[in-house]
Amino acid sequence: MKIKPLMILPPAIFAAFAALAYVGMYREDPQGLPSTRVGQPAPAITPEPLGDYPPVGMEMLADGEVTLVNFWASWCPPCRAEHPQLLEYAAEGIDLVGINFKDQSNAALTYLRDEENPFAAVAFDPQGRTAIDWGVTAPPETFIVDGDGTVLLRFQGPLVGSDFEQRFVPALEEALAAGS
């Protein structure tokens, strides 16, 4: 019996997918998304402000202080969950820059008015162009930027829970200690 080439194709495709799945399961951090921005200068931020809030200037990211750049949206439940942590960081004097991502300006302004604004400056990114430059996949995402404007950490997800406590908090403490 002669084996036709098309008979080999389905098992070969299955074997290729199985190999990819096997390699993916044994990566160092299968949940993590690598960021090409870590170790690089912070990308530009849209100059469009949100309402009357101070606009974000690039000089804010290279002012000698550690800065948190937070991508958020009023329609995002995890963003609402992390909001108390952002307020706490602001009360501690940590510089926070907010980038409102793929939102309606009225909804975002209402949210900041009702929930209190933790940000020193807020940019409005309705089309998500700044988010693309930063490599943001979905809000919330927070970046730790050192005093020279270099991205130290990209954190996907809300600033709550064990992942936040085990990865973000130590990285922020290290950055703040290095900046002192």
N, C-alpha and C positions, 0 to 999 in steps of 0.2 A: 504494500500500500504506500502510495506517495503522499507525503505531508505537504500541504499547500501553505505558502507563506502567510496567508491571512489567518490560518489556524493558530499560528504561533503568536500573532499580534496581541490578542486579549491576555494570555498569561504573561507576556512580556510587560505589558502596561501595568498589570496588577503587581508584578514583582517590583517594578520601578516605584510605584506608590507605596508599597510595603517598606521598601528600603528607605524612602524619604521619611515615612512615619517613624521608623525605628531610629534613624539619626536624630529626628526632631525630639523624640522622647528623652534622649540622653544628652541633650545640650546642657550646658552649665546652668542656665536659667531659662527654662522653657516658657515661663510667663513673661519674661522681660523683652522689651522691644529696644534694640540697640539704637542709640542716638548718635548721629554723626556730629551733633552740635557739642557734645561733651568734649571739653578741652579746646574748643574753638571760641573765637569772639562771638558775642551775642549778635544775632542778626538784627537788622533794622526793625523798628516797630512803627506801625502806621501812625502818622502825625495827627490823625483825626481824633479829636477828643470826644468824650461822651458828655453831652450837655455842658454844664458850666464847671465840671470837674477839671482840675489841672491836666493838661495834655502830658503825654509821656515823651520825654526827650532822651536821646541816646546818652547824653551826659549823665543821666541818672544812673546808668548801668556801669559807669566807670568813674564814680565819685569817691572811690576809696572805701566804700562800705559794701558789705554783702547785701544783695537785693534779691527778693523773691519775685519772680515774674509768674503771675497766675492767670491762666486762660480759663474763663468762666462764662456762664450764660444763665440768664434768669430762668430759663425753661429746664435747666439741668438739675434733677434731684440730688445727685452726688455733690454738686456745687453748693447746694443749700446745706447739705450735711457737713461740709467742711467749713462753712462760713464762721461758726464760733471760733474755730482754730485760727482763722485769719484775723479775726478781731483780737484774739489773745496775742498773736504775734505783733500786731500793730500797737497794742498797749505796752508791749515789752520794748518798743522802739525799733523793731526790725523794719527795714525799708520794704514796702510792698508796692508792686506795680500791677495793676489789673488790666487785662486785655479782654474786653467783652467780645465774645466770639459767636458769629452767626446768630445774632439776636436782633430784636427790634429795640430801637433806642428808648422808646417810651416804657417798654417792659423792664429794660435794664435800669433806667432811672428810677422807676417806681420801686424796684427791688432794693436798690442802694438806699433810697430814702426810707423805706419801711424796715429794712434789716440792719441799717447802719453801714457806712462805707469804711472798710478797713484800709483802703488804698491811698497812697500819697498822690498818685496820678492814675488816670484811667484812659485807655485808648479804646476806640470803637472800631472793630474789625468785622463789619457785617457780611462781607463776602468770604472771609476766612483766608485772605491773602497773607497776612502776617503769620497766621497759624501754620500755613503751608511752609513758609520760610523757616519757621522754628521746628517743623516736623511734628506738629501736634496732630494726633489722630482723633481725639474727642475730648471735650471738657469733662472734668477739670484736669488740667495738667499744670504742674508747678515746676519751675526751673530755679535752681540756686545759681546765682551769678556772683562771682567774686568782685572785689573792689576795682579790679582792672577791666571788668567787662567780659571775663571769660566764663563760659557756662561750665559749672562744676557737676551738676546733676540734673537729670530729667526724671520727674516723678509722675507717672500716669495714675490717675485715680484721685479720690478725695483724700485729704489730709486727716484721716481717721483710721483706726484699726491697727492691727498688728504689723502689717507691711509698712505703714507710715512710721510706727514706733521703731521698727527694726532697721529700716533703710533710710528714711528721710531725716528723722530726728538726729541720729548720729552724724550724718553728712552735714546737716545744718550746724550742729555744735562744732564740728571740726572746722567748717568754713569760718564761723564766727571767731573761734579761737585763733585761727591763722590770721584773721583780719585785725586782731587786736595788737 
